[in-house]
Amino acid sequence: MIPFQVMSDGSRKALACGCQVDTARDFLGRVVGTIVVRGEACQQPQHVPGQVVVMPGRENARPE
């Protein structure tokens, strides 16, 4: 199991597909999201509850 550091704001975020994720940082410093609720219109087969995905967007990249 890969260790994750829970983000300080502890917020739940919505992906563009409608899925809801809880965010954390992985061991490389990237923001990752654990799928909590799958969006009704989501077409991504890997978006199932419990699956961890790297969050999209430059603001979620590894910190400098």
Buried (B, 14 or more C-beta within 10 A) or exposed (E): EEEBEEBEEEEEBEBEEEBBBBBBBBEEEBBBBBBEBBBEEBEBEEBEEEBBBEBEEEEBEEEE
